[in-house]
Amino acid sequence: MANIKSAKKRILVAERNHDRNVAYKSKVKTAVKSVLAAASAKNQDAVKETLSKVYKLCDQGVSKGIFHKNTAARKKSRLTKAVNKLLTE
């Protein structure tokens, strides 16, 4: 355990940020699942709407420092590829 006051504060800040980051990542994963569900149901309108929501969440995650920019790009790319595969089946 830290003895210095500033170190104690940093521990509290790190825990708070960790909780926020975990919640945000969970939100992104849930949105991805909803896109895949809509794609497997062949619902084009729902796919477009939820896909743009996931893109927005990923981009916001990058700007907030939760995701690295390449991680967000990879997530978006893989999701788009999966959606196109489900819709063409």
PDB file of N, CA, C and O in Angstrom, chain B, residues numbered from 101:
ATOM      1  N   MET B 101       0.845  -1.188   0.000  1.00  0.00           N
ATOM      2  CA  MET B 101       0.000   0.000   0.000  1.00  0.00           C
ATOM      3  C   MET B 101       0.883   1.241   0.000  1.00  0.00           C
ATOM      4  O   MET B 101       1.947   1.266   0.618  1.00  0.00           O
ATOM      5  N   ALA B 102       0.431   2.242  -0.687  1.00  0.00           N
ATOM      6  CA  ALA B 102       1.200   3.477  -0.798  1.00  0.00           C
ATOM      7  C   ALA B 102       1.164   4.262   0.509  1.00  0.00           C
ATOM      8  O   ALA B 102       0.162   4.256   1.225  1.00  0.00           O
ATOM      9  N   ASN B 103       2.259   4.927   0.804  1.00  0.00           N
ATOM     10  CA  ASN B 103       2.344   5.764   1.995  1.00  0.00           C
ATOM     11  C   ASN B 103       2.218   7.243   1.668  1.00  0.00           C
ATOM     12  O   ASN B 103       1.796   8.037   2.510  1.00  0.00           O
ATOM     13  N   ILE B 104       2.579   7.609   0.461  1.00  0.00           N
ATOM     14  CA  ILE B 104       2.579   9.013   0.065  1.00  0.00           C
ATOM     15  C   ILE B 104       1.175   9.416  -0.365  1.00  0.00           C
ATOM     16  O   ILE B 104       0.470   8.661  -1.034  1.00  0.00           O
ATOM     17  N   LYS B 105       0.786  10.621   0.034  1.00  0.00           N
ATOM     18  CA  LYS B 105      -0.577  11.088  -0.221  1.00  0.00           C
ATOM     19  C   LYS B 105      -0.909  11.120  -1.709  1.00  0.00           C
ATOM     20  O   LYS B 105      -1.995  10.696  -2.107  1.00  0.00           O
ATOM     21  N   SER B 106       0.000  11.611  -2.527  1.00  0.00           N
ATOM     22  CA  SER B 106      -0.269  11.696  -3.963  1.00  0.00           C
ATOM     23  C   SER B 106      -0.382  10.297  -4.584  1.00  0.00           C
ATOM     24  O   SER B 106      -1.148  10.099  -5.527  1.00  0.00           O
ATOM     25  N   ALA B 107       0.374   9.334  -4.061  1.00  0.00           N
ATOM     26  CA  ALA B 107       0.296   7.966  -4.570  1.00  0.00           C
ATOM     27  C   ALA B 107      -1.057   7.343  -4.218  1.00  0.00           C
ATOM     28  O   ALA B 107      -1.634   6.598  -5.010  1.00  0.00           O
ATOM     29  N   LYS B 108      -1.552   7.659  -3.021  1.00  0.00           N
ATOM     30  CA  LYS B 108      -2.879   7.166  -2.621  1.00  0.00           C
ATOM     31  C   LYS B 108      -3.959   7.733  -3.537  1.00  0.00           C
ATOM     32  O   LYS B 108      -4.891   7.032  -3.931  1.00  0.00           O
ATOM     33  N   LYS B 109      -3.813   9.017  -3.866  1.00  0.00           N
ATOM     34  CA  LYS B 109      -4.777   9.646  -4.767  1.00  0.00           C
ATOM     35  C   LYS B 109      -4.726   8.996  -6.149  1.00  0.00           C
ATOM     36  O   LYS B 109      -5.764   8.764  -6.767  1.00  0.00           O
ATOM     37  N   ARG B 110      -3.519   8.703  -6.631  1.00  0.00           N
ATOM     38  CA  ARG B 110      -3.379   8.088  -7.953  1.00  0.00           C
ATOM     39  C   ARG B 110      -4.019   6.703  -7.980  1.00  0.00           C
ATOM     40  O   ARG B 110      -4.588   6.301  -8.995  1.00  0.00           O
ATOM     41  N   ILE B 111      -3.927   5.976  -6.875  1.00  0.00           N
ATOM     42  CA  ILE B 111      -4.568   4.658  -6.803  1.00  0.00           C
ATOM     43  C   ILE B 111      -6.078   4.807  -6.947  1.00  0.00           C
ATOM     44  O   ILE B 111      -6.715   4.039  -7.667  1.00  0.00           O
ATOM     45  N   LEU B 112      -6.648   5.795  -6.263  1.00  0.00           N
ATOM     46  CA  LEU B 112      -8.096   6.022  -6.353  1.00  0.00           C
ATOM     47  C   LEU B 112      -8.508   6.425  -7.761  1.00  0.00           C
ATOM     48  O   LEU B 112      -9.525   5.960  -8.276  1.00  0.00           O
ATOM     49  N   VAL B 113      -7.714   7.292  -8.377  1.00  0.00           N
ATOM     50  CA  VAL B 113      -8.017   7.746  -9.742  1.00  0.00           C
ATOM     51  C   VAL B 113      -7.905   6.578 -10.722  1.00  0.00           C
ATOM     52  O   VAL B 113      -8.735   6.434 -11.620  1.00  0.00           O
ATOM     53  N   ALA B 114      -6.889   5.754 -10.550  1.00  0.00           N
ATOM     54  CA  ALA B 114      -6.693   4.613 -11.441  1.00  0.00           C
ATOM     55  C   ALA B 114      -7.857   3.630 -11.327  1.00  0.00           C
ATOM     56  O   ALA B 114      -8.311   3.092 -12.336  1.00  0.00           O
ATOM     57  N   GLU B 115      -8.340   3.391 -10.115  1.00  0.00           N
ATOM     58  CA  GLU B 115      -9.489   2.497  -9.923  1.00  0.00           C
ATOM     59  C   GLU B 115     -10.735   3.067 -10.590  1.00  0.00           C
ATOM     60  O   GLU B 115     -11.483   2.339 -11.243  1.00  0.00           O
ATOM     61  N   ARG B 116     -10.953   4.359 -10.428  1.00  0.00           N
ATOM     62  CA  ARG B 116     -12.120   4.999 -11.020  1.00  0.00           C
ATOM     63  C   ARG B 116     -12.062   4.917 -12.549  1.00  0.00           C
ATOM     64  O   ARG B 116     -13.058   4.602 -13.201  1.00  0.00           O
ATOM     65  N   ASN B 117     -10.892   5.203 -13.108  1.00  0.00           N
ATOM     66  CA  ASN B 117     -10.731   5.132 -14.553  1.00  0.00           C
ATOM     67  C   ASN B 117     -10.890   3.702 -15.061  1.00  0.00           C
ATOM     68  O   ASN B 117     -11.471   3.477 -16.123  1.00  0.00           O
ATOM     69  N   HIS B 118     -10.379   2.746 -14.308  1.00  0.00           N
ATOM     70  CA  HIS B 118     -10.499   1.337 -14.693  1.00  0.00           C
ATOM     71  C   HIS B 118     -11.971   0.933 -14.756  1.00  0.00           C
ATOM     72  O   HIS B 118     -12.401   0.284 -15.710  1.00  0.00           O
ATOM     73  N   ASP B 119     -12.727   1.312 -13.753  1.00  0.00           N
ATOM     74  CA  ASP B 119     -14.157   0.982 -13.735  1.00  0.00           C
ATOM     75  C   ASP B 119     -14.878   1.615 -14.923  1.00  0.00           C
ATOM     76  O   ASP B 119     -15.722   0.979 -15.554  1.00  0.00           O
ATOM     77  N   ARG B 120     -14.544   2.856 -15.221  1.00  0.00           N
ATOM     78  CA  ARG B 120     -15.161   3.552 -16.341  1.00  0.00           C
ATOM     79  C   ARG B 120     -14.796   2.876 -17.668  1.00  0.00           C
ATOM     80  O   ARG B 120     -15.651   2.701 -18.536  1.00  0.00           O
ATOM     81  N   ASN B 121     -13.536   2.504 -17.815  1.00  0.00           N
ATOM     82  CA  ASN B 121     -13.079   1.866 -19.051  1.00  0.00           C
ATOM     83  C   ASN B 121     -13.738   0.499 -19.244  1.00  0.00           C
ATOM     84  O   ASN B 121     -14.146   0.156 -20.354  1.00  0.00           O
ATOM     85  N   VAL B 122     -13.843  -0.275 -18.172  1.00  0.00           N
ATOM     86  CA  VAL B 122     -14.471  -1.598 -18.261  1.00  0.00           C
ATOM     87  C   VAL B 122     -15.932  -1.455 -18.663  1.00  0.00           C
ATOM     88  O   VAL B 122     -16.427  -2.219 -19.492  1.00  0.00           O
ATOM     89  N   ALA B 123     -16.620  -0.489 -18.085  1.00  0.00           N
ATOM     90  CA  ALA B 123     -18.033  -0.275 -18.417  1.00  0.00           C
ATOM     91  C   ALA B 123     -18.181   0.132 -19.880  1.00  0.00           C
ATOM     92  O   ALA B 123     -19.099  -0.327 -20.561  1.00  0.00           O
ATOM     93  N   TYR B 124     -17.292   0.985 -20.366  1.00  0.00           N
ATOM     94  CA  TYR B 124     -17.375   1.442 -21.753  1.00  0.00           C
ATOM     95  C   TYR B 124     -17.109   0.297 -22.717  1.00  0.00           C
ATOM     96  O   TYR B 124     -17.796   0.157 -23.729  1.00  0.00           O
ATOM     97  N   LYS B 125     -16.109  -0.524 -22.403  1.00  0.00           N
ATOM     98  CA  LYS B 125     -15.789  -1.658 -23.268  1.00  0.00           C
ATOM     99  C   LYS B 125     -16.950  -2.647 -23.304  1.00  0.00           C
ATOM    100  O   LYS B 125     -17.235  -3.238 -24.346  1.00  0.00           O
ATOM    101  N   SER B 126     -17.610  -2.824 -22.180  1.00  0.00           N
ATOM    102  CA  SER B 126     -18.770  -3.701 -22.121  1.00  0.00           C
ATOM    103  C   SER B 126     -19.898  -3.155 -22.989  1.00  0.00           C
ATOM    104  O   SER B 126     -20.598  -3.913 -23.661  1.00  0.00           O
ATOM    105  N   LYS B 127     -20.066  -1.849 -22.970  1.00  0.00           N
ATOM    106  CA  LYS B 127     -21.079  -1.193 -23.799  1.00  0.00           C
ATOM    107  C   LYS B 127     -20.814  -1.444 -25.284  1.00  0.00           C
ATOM    108  O   LYS B 127     -21.742  -1.693 -26.053  1.00  0.00           O
ATOM    109  N   VAL B 128     -19.550  -1.376 -25.676  1.00  0.00           N
ATOM    110  CA  VAL B 128     -19.174  -1.615 -27.073  1.00  0.00           C
ATOM    111  C   VAL B 128     -19.457  -3.070 -27.441  1.00  0.00           C
ATOM    112  O   VAL B 128     -20.000  -3.343 -28.512  1.00  0.00           O
ATOM    113  N   LYS B 129     -19.093  -4.005 -26.560  1.00  0.00           N
ATOM    114  CA  LYS B 129     -19.326  -5.417 -26.840  1.00  0.00           C
ATOM    115  C   LYS B 129     -20.815  -5.713 -26.994  1.00  0.00           C
ATOM    116  O   LYS B 129     -21.208  -6.487 -27.867  1.00  0.00           O
ATOM    117  N   THR B 130     -21.637  -5.105 -26.158  1.00  0.00           N
ATOM    118  CA  THR B 130     -23.084  -5.302 -26.247  1.00  0.00           C
ATOM    119  C   THR B 130     -23.620  -4.770 -27.572  1.00  0.00           C
ATOM    120  O   THR B 130     -24.472  -5.397 -28.201  1.00  0.00           O
ATOM    121  N   ALA B 131     -23.119  -3.619 -27.988  1.00  0.00           N
ATOM    122  CA  ALA B 131     -23.551  -3.041 -29.254  1.00  0.00           C
ATOM    123  C   ALA B 131     -23.135  -3.922 -30.430  1.00  0.00           C
ATOM    124  O   ALA B 131     -23.884  -4.062 -31.397  1.00  0.00           O
ATOM    125  N   VAL B 132     -21.954  -4.508 -30.350  1.00  0.00           N
ATOM    126  CA  VAL B 132     -21.479  -5.406 -31.401  1.00  0.00           C
ATOM    127  C   VAL B 132     -22.393  -6.624 -31.489  1.00  0.00           C
ATOM    128  O   VAL B 132     -22.748  -7.060 -32.584  1.00  0.00           O
ATOM    129  N   LYS B 133     -22.769  -7.167 -30.349  1.00  0.00           N
ATOM    130  CA  LYS B 133     -23.663  -8.324 -30.343  1.00  0.00           C
ATOM    131  C   LYS B 133     -25.012  -7.981 -30.962  1.00  0.00           C
ATOM    132  O   LYS B 133     -25.601  -8.806 -31.660  1.00  0.00           O
ATOM    133  N   SER B 134     -25.501  -6.783 -30.715  1.00  0.00           N
ATOM    134  CA  SER B 134     -26.786  -6.396 -31.293  1.00  0.00           C
ATOM    135  C   SER B 134     -26.692  -6.249 -32.813  1.00  0.00           C
ATOM    136  O   SER B 134     -27.645  -6.559 -33.528  1.00  0.00           O
ATOM    137  N   VAL B 135     -25.548  -5.778 -33.303  1.00  0.00           N
ATOM    138  CA  VAL B 135     -25.352  -5.676 -34.752  1.00  0.00           C
ATOM    139  C   VAL B 135     -25.340  -7.068 -35.371  1.00  0.00           C
ATOM    140  O   VAL B 135     -25.981  -7.302 -36.395  1.00  0.00           O
ATOM    141  N   LEU B 136     -24.617  -7.981 -34.756  1.00  0.00           N
ATOM    142  CA  LEU B 136     -24.536  -9.343 -35.290  1.00  0.00           C
ATOM    143  C   LEU B 136     -25.888 -10.044 -35.243  1.00  0.00           C
ATOM    144  O   LEU B 136     -26.226 -10.814 -36.143  1.00  0.00           O
ATOM    145  N   ALA B 137     -26.657  -9.777 -34.196  1.00  0.00           N
ATOM    146  CA  ALA B 137     -27.994 -10.369 -34.111  1.00  0.00           C
ATOM    147  C   ALA B 137     -28.892  -9.840 -35.217  1.00  0.00           C
ATOM    148  O   ALA B 137     -29.638 -10.601 -35.834  1.00  0.00           O
ATOM    149  N   ALA B 138     -28.824  -8.542 -35.469  1.00  0.00           N
ATOM    150  CA  ALA B 138     -29.631  -7.946 -36.532  1.00  0.00           C
ATOM    151  C   ALA B 138     -29.187  -8.456 -37.900  1.00  0.00           C
ATOM    152  O   ALA B 138     -30.016  -8.655 -38.788  1.00  0.00           O
ATOM    153  N   ALA B 139     -27.888  -8.665 -38.072  1.00  0.00           N
ATOM    154  CA  ALA B 139     -27.378  -9.159 -39.348  1.00  0.00           C
ATOM    155  C   ALA B 139     -27.801 -10.605 -39.582  1.00  0.00           C
ATOM    156  O   ALA B 139     -28.125 -10.989 -40.706  1.00  0.00           O
ATOM    157  N   SER B 140     -27.796 -11.398 -38.526  1.00  0.00           N
ATOM    158  CA  SER B 140     -28.200 -12.793 -38.697  1.00  0.00           C
ATOM    159  C   SER B 140     -29.699 -12.908 -38.956  1.00  0.00           C
ATOM    160  O   SER B 140     -30.156 -13.880 -39.558  1.00  0.00           O
ATOM    161  N   ALA B 141     -30.466 -11.912 -38.499  1.00  0.00           N
ATOM    162  CA  ALA B 141     -31.905 -11.876 -38.776  1.00  0.00           C
ATOM    163  C   ALA B 141     -32.203 -11.210 -40.120  1.00  0.00           C
ATOM    164  O   ALA B 141     -33.365 -11.088 -40.509  1.00  0.00           O
ATOM    165  N   LYS B 142     -31.166 -10.783 -40.822  1.00  0.00           N
ATOM    166  CA  LYS B 142     -31.286 -10.146 -42.140  1.00  0.00           C
ATOM    167  C   LYS B 142     -32.108  -8.859 -42.107  1.00  0.00           C
ATOM    168  O   LYS B 142     -32.836  -8.550 -43.050  1.00  0.00           O
ATOM    169  N   ASN B 143     -31.982  -8.120 -41.015  1.00  0.00           N
ATOM    170  CA  ASN B 143     -32.704  -6.859 -40.846  1.00  0.00           C
ATOM    171  C   ASN B 143     -31.766  -5.712 -41.230  1.00  0.00           C
ATOM    172  O   ASN B 143     -30.991  -5.227 -40.405  1.00  0.00           O
ATOM    173  N   GLN B 144     -31.847  -5.292 -42.476  1.00  0.00           N
ATOM    174  CA  GLN B 144     -30.915  -4.297 -43.017  1.00  0.00           C
ATOM    175  C   GLN B 144     -30.994  -2.944 -42.306  1.00  0.00           C
ATOM    176  O   GLN B 144     -29.971  -2.312 -42.043  1.00  0.00           O
ATOM    177  N   ASP B 145     -32.220  -2.507 -41.999  1.00  0.00           N
ATOM    178  CA  ASP B 145     -32.377  -1.198 -41.352  1.00  0.00           C
ATOM    179  C   ASP B 145     -31.744  -1.183 -39.967  1.00  0.00           C
ATOM    180  O   ASP B 145     -31.058  -0.230 -39.599  1.00  0.00           O
ATOM    181  N   ALA B 146     -31.978  -2.247 -39.203  1.00  0.00           N
ATOM    182  CA  ALA B 146     -31.409  -2.340 -37.860  1.00  0.00           C
ATOM    183  C   ALA B 146     -29.890  -2.450 -37.925  1.00  0.00           C
ATOM    184  O   ALA B 146     -29.188  -1.913 -37.068  1.00  0.00           O
ATOM    185  N   VAL B 147     -29.393  -3.134 -38.923  1.00  0.00           N
ATOM    186  CA  VAL B 147     -27.939  -3.278 -39.075  1.00  0.00           C
ATOM    187  C   VAL B 147     -27.302  -1.920 -39.321  1.00  0.00           C
ATOM    188  O   VAL B 147     -26.301  -1.581 -38.689  1.00  0.00           O
ATOM    189  N   LYS B 148     -27.870  -1.139 -40.233  1.00  0.00           N
ATOM    190  CA  LYS B 148     -27.304   0.182 -40.529  1.00  0.00           C
ATOM    191  C   LYS B 148     -27.299   1.070 -39.290  1.00  0.00           C
ATOM    192  O   LYS B 148     -26.311   1.742 -38.993  1.00  0.00           O
ATOM    193  N   GLU B 149     -28.410   1.058 -38.581  1.00  0.00           N
ATOM    194  CA  GLU B 149     -28.541   1.918 -37.402  1.00  0.00           C
ATOM    195  C   GLU B 149     -27.557   1.510 -36.301  1.00  0.00           C
ATOM    196  O   GLU B 149     -26.862   2.358 -35.742  1.00  0.00           O
ATOM    197  N   THR B 150     -27.501   0.223 -35.997  1.00  0.00           N
ATOM    198  CA  THR B 150     -26.634  -0.225 -34.913  1.00  0.00           C
ATOM    199  C   THR B 150     -25.163  -0.220 -35.301  1.00  0.00           C
ATOM    200  O   THR B 150     -24.290  -0.025 -34.455  1.00  0.00           O
ATOM    201  N   LEU B 151     -24.894  -0.436 -36.580  1.00  0.00           N
ATOM    202  CA  LEU B 151     -23.503  -0.399 -37.033  1.00  0.00           C
ATOM    203  C   LEU B 151     -22.931   1.006 -36.893  1.00  0.00           C
ATOM    204  O   LEU B 151     -21.784   1.175 -36.479  1.00  0.00           O
ATOM    205  N   SER B 152     -23.719   2.002 -37.233  1.00  0.00           N
ATOM    206  CA  SER B 152     -23.234   3.379 -37.068  1.00  0.00           C
ATOM    207  C   SER B 152     -23.041   3.708 -35.589  1.00  0.00           C
ATOM    208  O   SER B 152     -22.149   4.475 -35.226  1.00  0.00           O
ATOM    209  N   LYS B 153     -23.882   3.125 -34.743  1.00  0.00           N
ATOM    210  CA  LYS B 153     -23.738   3.335 -33.290  1.00  0.00           C
ATOM    211  C   LYS B 153     -22.420   2.737 -32.794  1.00  0.00           C
ATOM    212  O   LYS B 153     -21.719   3.349 -31.988  1.00  0.00           O
ATOM    213  N   VAL B 154     -22.089   1.542 -33.280  1.00  0.00           N
ATOM    214  CA  VAL B 154     -20.824   0.908 -32.877  1.00  0.00           C
ATOM    215  C   VAL B 154     -19.640   1.715 -33.373  1.00  0.00           C
ATOM    216  O   VAL B 154     -18.663   1.896 -32.647  1.00  0.00           O
ATOM    217  N   TYR B 155     -19.717   2.204 -34.611  1.00  0.00           N
ATOM    218  CA  TYR B 155     -18.636   3.036 -35.138  1.00  0.00           C
ATOM    219  C   TYR B 155     -18.430   4.266 -34.258  1.00  0.00           C
ATOM    220  O   TYR B 155     -17.302   4.637 -33.932  1.00  0.00           O
ATOM    221  N   LYS B 156     -19.537   4.882 -33.887  1.00  0.00           N
ATOM    222  CA  LYS B 156     -19.464   6.081 -33.051  1.00  0.00           C
ATOM    223  C   LYS B 156     -18.848   5.750 -31.693  1.00  0.00           C
ATOM    224  O   LYS B 156     -17.992   6.485 -31.200  1.00  0.00           O
ATOM    225  N   LEU B 157     -19.286   4.637 -31.085  1.00  0.00           N
ATOM    226  CA  LEU B 157     -18.745   4.244 -29.784  1.00  0.00           C
ATOM    227  C   LEU B 157     -17.247   3.971 -29.864  1.00  0.00           C
ATOM    228  O   LEU B 157     -16.496   4.362 -28.971  1.00  0.00           O
ATOM    229  N   CYS B 158     -16.813   3.304 -30.924  1.00  0.00           N
ATOM    230  CA  CYS B 158     -15.388   3.017 -31.086  1.00  0.00           C
ATOM    231  C   CYS B 158     -14.585   4.306 -31.236  1.00  0.00           C
ATOM    232  O   CYS B 158     -13.533   4.468 -30.618  1.00  0.00           O
ATOM    233  N   ASP B 159     -15.090   5.216 -32.058  1.00  0.00           N
ATOM    234  CA  ASP B 159     -14.379   6.480 -32.260  1.00  0.00           C
ATOM    235  C   ASP B 159     -14.335   7.313 -30.987  1.00  0.00           C
ATOM    236  O   ASP B 159     -13.329   7.959 -30.694  1.00  0.00           O
ATOM    237  N   GLN B 160     -15.427   7.294 -30.233  1.00  0.00           N
ATOM    238  CA  GLN B 160     -15.427   8.014 -28.959  1.00  0.00           C
ATOM    239  C   GLN B 160     -14.462   7.363 -27.972  1.00  0.00           C
ATOM    240  O   GLN B 160     -13.804   8.052 -27.193  1.00  0.00           O
ATOM    241  N   GLY B 161     -14.382   6.053 -28.009  1.00  0.00           N
ATOM    242  CA  GLY B 161     -13.447   5.345 -27.142  1.00  0.00           C
ATOM    243  C   GLY B 161     -12.006   5.724 -27.431  1.00  0.00           C
ATOM    244  O   GLY B 161     -11.183   5.814 -26.520  1.00  0.00           O
ATOM    245  N   VAL B 162     -11.704   5.945 -28.700  1.00  0.00           N
ATOM    246  CA  VAL B 162     -10.354   6.384 -29.076  1.00  0.00           C
ATOM    247  C   VAL B 162     -10.093   7.780 -28.531  1.00  0.00           C
ATOM    248  O   VAL B 162      -9.030   8.047 -27.971  1.00  0.00           O
ATOM    249  N   SER B 163     -11.062   8.664 -28.698  1.00  0.00           N
ATOM    250  CA  SER B 163     -10.853  10.041 -28.253  1.00  0.00           C
ATOM    251  C   SER B 163     -10.771  10.145 -26.733  1.00  0.00           C
ATOM    252  O   SER B 163     -10.120  11.048 -26.207  1.00  0.00           O
ATOM    253  N   LYS B 164     -11.428   9.225 -26.026  1.00  0.00           N
ATOM    254  CA  LYS B 164     -11.369   9.225 -24.561  1.00  0.00           C
ATOM    255  C   LYS B 164     -10.152   8.477 -24.025  1.00  0.00           C
ATOM    256  O   LYS B 164      -9.879   8.507 -22.825  1.00  0.00           O
ATOM    257  N   GLY B 165      -9.424   7.809 -24.915  1.00  0.00           N
ATOM    258  CA  GLY B 165      -8.234   7.093 -24.480  1.00  0.00           C
ATOM    259  C   GLY B 165      -8.517   5.687 -23.986  1.00  0.00           C
ATOM    260  O   GLY B 165      -7.657   5.072 -23.354  1.00  0.00           O
ATOM    261  N   ILE B 166      -9.700   5.168 -24.259  1.00  0.00           N
ATOM    262  CA  ILE B 166     -10.053   3.826 -23.816  1.00  0.00           C
ATOM    263  C   ILE B 166      -9.512   2.790 -24.794  1.00  0.00           C
ATOM    264  O   ILE B 166      -9.028   1.736 -24.384  1.00  0.00           O
ATOM    265  N   PHE B 167      -9.595   3.094 -26.098  1.00  0.00           N
ATOM    266  CA  PHE B 167      -9.065   2.220 -27.140  1.00  0.00           C
ATOM    267  C   PHE B 167      -7.910   2.912 -27.845  1.00  0.00           C
ATOM    268  O   PHE B 167      -7.879   4.137 -27.962  1.00  0.00           O
ATOM    269  N   HIS B 168      -6.962   2.108 -28.312  1.00  0.00           N
ATOM    270  CA  HIS B 168      -5.952   2.606 -29.239  1.00  0.00           C
ATOM    271  C   HIS B 168      -6.628   2.754 -30.601  1.00  0.00           C
ATOM    272  O   HIS B 168      -7.583   2.037 -30.897  1.00  0.00           O
ATOM    273  N   LYS B 169      -6.150   3.661 -31.418  1.00  0.00           N
ATOM    274  CA  LYS B 169      -6.820   3.914 -32.696  1.00  0.00           C
ATOM    275  C   LYS B 169      -6.810   2.683 -33.595  1.00  0.00           C
ATOM    276  O   LYS B 169      -7.769   2.449 -34.331  1.00  0.00           O
ATOM    277  N   ASN B 170      -5.739   1.896 -33.545  1.00  0.00           N
ATOM    278  CA  ASN B 170      -5.690   0.684 -34.366  1.00  0.00           C
ATOM    279  C   ASN B 170      -6.649  -0.382 -33.844  1.00  0.00           C
ATOM    280  O   ASN B 170      -7.197  -1.160 -34.625  1.00  0.00           O
ATOM    281  N   THR B 171      -6.852  -0.420 -32.547  1.00  0.00           N
ATOM    282  CA  THR B 171      -7.798  -1.370 -31.965  1.00  0.00           C
ATOM    283  C   THR B 171      -9.213  -1.064 -32.437  1.00  0.00           C
ATOM    284  O   THR B 171      -9.960  -1.966 -32.816  1.00  0.00           O
ATOM    285  N   ALA B 172      -9.571   0.200 -32.411  1.00  0.00           N
ATOM    286  CA  ALA B 172     -10.900   0.599 -32.877  1.00  0.00           C
ATOM    287  C   ALA B 172     -11.065   0.302 -34.358  1.00  0.00           C
ATOM    288  O   ALA B 172     -12.120  -0.170 -34.782  1.00  0.00           O
ATOM    289  N   ALA B 173     -10.041   0.572 -35.143  1.00  0.00           N
ATOM    290  CA  ALA B 173     -10.099   0.302 -36.574  1.00  0.00           C
ATOM    291  C   ALA B 173     -10.252  -1.197 -36.823  1.00  0.00           C
ATOM    292  O   ALA B 173     -11.013  -1.607 -37.699  1.00  0.00           O
ATOM    293  N   ARG B 174      -9.540  -2.005 -36.065  1.00  0.00           N
ATOM    294  CA  ARG B 174      -9.632  -3.453 -36.210  1.00  0.00           C
ATOM    295  C   ARG B 174     -11.020  -3.956 -35.843  1.00  0.00           C
ATOM    296  O   ARG B 174     -11.581  -4.803 -36.539  1.00  0.00           O
ATOM    297  N   LYS B 175     -11.573  -3.438 -34.755  1.00  0.00           N
ATOM    298  CA  LYS B 175     -12.919  -3.839 -34.342  1.00  0.00           C
ATOM    299  C   LYS B 175     -13.942  -3.498 -35.420  1.00  0.00           C
ATOM    300  O   LYS B 175     -14.796  -4.320 -35.754  1.00  0.00           O
ATOM    301  N   LYS B 176     -13.856  -2.295 -35.958  1.00  0.00           N
ATOM    302  CA  LYS B 176     -14.805  -1.864 -36.985  1.00  0.00           C
ATOM    303  C   LYS B 176     -14.652  -2.704 -38.252  1.00  0.00           C
ATOM    304  O   LYS B 176     -15.642  -3.091 -38.873  1.00  0.00           O
ATOM    305  N   SER B 177     -13.419  -2.978 -38.623  1.00  0.00           N
ATOM    306  CA  SER B 177     -13.164  -3.757 -39.830  1.00  0.00           C
ATOM    307  C   SER B 177     -13.694  -5.178 -39.698  1.00  0.00           C
ATOM    308  O   SER B 177     -14.360  -5.679 -40.604  1.00  0.00           O
ATOM    309  N   ARG B 178     -13.407  -5.822 -38.587  1.00  0.00           N
ATOM    310  CA  ARG B 178     -13.861  -7.191 -38.378  1.00  0.00           C
ATOM    311  C   ARG B 178     -15.378  -7.264 -38.294  1.00  0.00           C
ATOM    312  O   ARG B 178     -15.992  -8.207 -38.794  1.00  0.00           O
ATOM    313  N   LEU B 179     -15.971  -6.274 -37.666  1.00  0.00           N
ATOM    314  CA  LEU B 179     -17.428  -6.261 -37.553  1.00  0.00           C
ATOM    315  C   LEU B 179     -18.066  -6.092 -38.926  1.00  0.00           C
ATOM    316  O   LEU B 179     -19.025  -6.793 -39.251  1.00  0.00           O
ATOM    317  N   THR B 180     -17.556  -5.187 -39.720  1.00  0.00           N
ATOM    318  CA  THR B 180     -18.092  -4.963 -41.062  1.00  0.00           C
ATOM    319  C   THR B 180     -17.969  -6.230 -41.908  1.00  0.00           C
ATOM    320  O   THR B 180     -18.891  -6.597 -42.636  1.00  0.00           O
ATOM    321  N   LYS B 181     -16.833  -6.881 -41.803  1.00  0.00           N
ATOM    322  CA  LYS B 181     -16.593  -8.109 -42.552  1.00  0.00           C
ATOM    323  C   LYS B 181     -17.596  -9.194 -42.131  1.00  0.00           C
ATOM    324  O   LYS B 181     -18.147  -9.896 -42.979  1.00  0.00           O
ATOM    325  N   ALA B 182     -17.828  -9.325 -40.822  1.00  0.00           N
ATOM    326  CA  ALA B 182     -18.767 -10.329 -40.313  1.00  0.00           C
ATOM    327  C   ALA B 182     -20.198 -10.019 -40.745  1.00  0.00           C
ATOM    328  O   ALA B 182     -20.952 -10.920 -41.113  1.00  0.00           O
ATOM    329  N   VAL B 183     -20.566  -8.744 -40.698  1.00  0.00           N
ATOM    330  CA  VAL B 183     -21.925  -8.343 -41.095  1.00  0.00           C
ATOM    331  C   VAL B 183     -22.148  -8.625 -42.578  1.00  0.00           C
ATOM    332  O   VAL B 183     -23.191  -9.155 -42.963  1.00  0.00           O
ATOM    333  N   ASN B 184     -21.175  -8.273 -43.402  1.00  0.00           N
ATOM    334  CA  ASN B 184     -21.319  -8.532 -44.844  1.00  0.00           C
ATOM    335  C   ASN B 184     -21.443 -10.025 -45.131  1.00  0.00           C
ATOM    336  O   ASN B 184     -22.199 -10.441 -46.009  1.00  0.00           O
ATOM    337  N   LYS B 185     -20.694 -10.817 -44.383  1.00  0.00           N
ATOM    338  CA  LYS B 185     -20.759 -12.273 -44.566  1.00  0.00           C
ATOM    339  C   LYS B 185     -22.139 -12.802 -44.174  1.00  0.00           C
ATOM    340  O   LYS B 185     -22.706 -13.644 -44.871  1.00  0.00           O
ATOM    341  N   LEU B 186     -22.681 -12.301 -43.047  1.00  0.00           N
ATOM    342  CA  LEU B 186     -24.001 -12.754 -42.610  1.00  0.00           C
ATOM    343  C   LEU B 186     -25.114 -12.313 -43.554  1.00  0.00           C
ATOM    344  O   LEU B 186     -26.072 -13.048 -43.794  1.00  0.00           O
ATOM    345  N   LEU B 187     -24.972 -11.105 -44.082  1.00  0.00           N
ATOM    346  CA  LEU B 187     -26.030 -10.590 -44.968  1.00  0.00           C
ATOM    347  C   LEU B 187     -26.024 -11.244 -46.343  1.00  0.00           C
ATOM    348  O   LEU B 187     -27.064 -11.296 -47.000  1.00  0.00           O
ATOM    349  N   THR B 188     -24.876 -11.742 -46.791  1.00  0.00           N
ATOM    350  CA  THR B 188     -24.817 -12.354 -48.119  1.00  0.00           C
ATOM    351  C   THR B 188     -25.128 -13.840 -48.094  1.00  0.00           C
ATOM    352  O   THR B 188     -25.308 -14.454 -49.145  1.00  0.00           O
ATOM    353  N   GLU B 189     -25.192 -14.417 -46.918  1.00  0.00           N
ATOM    354  CA  GLU B 189     -25.501 -15.848 -46.830  1.00  0.00           C
ATOM    355  C   GLU B 189     -26.922 -16.150 -47.229  1.00  0.00           C
ATOM    356  O   GLU B 189     -27.337 -17.309 -47.208  1.00  0.00           O
TER     357      GLU B 189
END
